[in-house]
Amino acid sequence: MKILKIKFETITLAWNIAQDPVAQKWATSLLSSSTTQPDKVQYTNFDEDELTKTYTKLDENIKKFHHIANSIPQLPETINQDYLNLLHEWFAVNESVPNTLFRDIHSDLHSVEGMIKGIRSPRIEIGYHNSTQNEFEESDYYNFSKIRNFGDIELTYHHIGKDAPALYYSQDKPSENNFVPYTTYSANFFVWFVEQNPLGQDENFWKWFDNNYEWFKNRTGWERRDARIAAGRYKVADLMLTQSKDEILNSLNKCPTILEITIG
C-alpha cells in the first residue's frame, strides 16, 4: 500500500492511499507534480475572521484583474450569493484568459461561497497548475464517497464552472454558461478536518434535480439517479492518526508552510 506523507513546518502527517484505479492514477499524478513545491496551498476556516479577510483579498485582486479583463463584475459592498453566481458565470465564459490572478480569484470565490453557506470545516487545498489530467470512467462514479471524515483527502472539482450539486447549493439556475459536469481530475486535492459529514444525501437537492431533470438530460443523457451526477466527492486517502485530532488542528492553525510531499 502506498503512503502519502506531508511534512509541514509544525507536524508531519501520513495517509494510506486507496487501492482503486482513480486513487492510484491520482497518486501517480501527484508523484510527478510533487517534485516541485505546490503552486497553491490554501488554508480555509482555520481563522475566525477568515471570511472578512478572504473577501477583502478577493476585492483587491478583482480590482487588479480589472486592468486585464475589464468585464469582470466588481464586488458589492456586502457579500451576497447572487453576485457570487454572476462571478462564477463570468469565470466559466472567460476561461481562456487564466493567469495567476485569475486562479487566485477563482479559488477565493469558492472559499467565500463555502463560508457564507455555513461550511466552516477546516480544510487545506493543495494544487499544481500543470498537473496531468485524468478522465473518470463511468464506473468510477459509483465510488464517490457519501461521508467525509477527519483527515480525508478528496479530489478537487477540476473545472471552471459548476456541477449539478454546486448549482443547487448556490441557488443558481442551470445555464449553458455555468454548468460543467465533473469529468476530470488531477493531482490537486483537499484535506478535510471534519467529523463524519454526510455528502450527496440531501433530499432537497434531489427534489431540485428532479424538477430540472429534463434540462440536464438533454445535455448529458443522464438517468434520474445517474452516478455521474456526482452528488458526493471522491476520496483517495485516509489519514493515519498517530496524534490526537486536537494536536493536529493546533499545529495546522498556524497555517504552516509545506516543506515536502512524498509518496512511498
Secondary structure as UniProt FT lines:
FT   STRAND          3..8
FT   STRAND          12..17
FT   HELIX           21..33
FT   TURN            34..35
FT   STRAND          40..44
FT   TURN            48..49
FT   HELIX           50..65
FT   TURN            66..68
FT   TURN            70..71
FT   HELIX           81..93
FT   TURN            94..96
FT   HELIX           100..116
FT   TURN            117..118
FT   STRAND          123..127
FT   TURN            129..130
FT   STRAND          134..135
FT   HELIX           138..143
FT   STRAND          147..148
FT   TURN            150..151
FT   STRAND          153..155
FT   HELIX           164..169
FT   TURN            170..171
FT   TURN            176..178
FT   STRAND          184..185
FT   STRAND          189..192
FT   STRAND          197..198
FT   HELIX           203..211
FT   HELIX           213..220
FT   TURN            224..225
FT   HELIX           227..229
FT   STRAND          235..239
FT   HELIX           245..252
FT   TURN            253..254
FT   STRAND          258..263
//
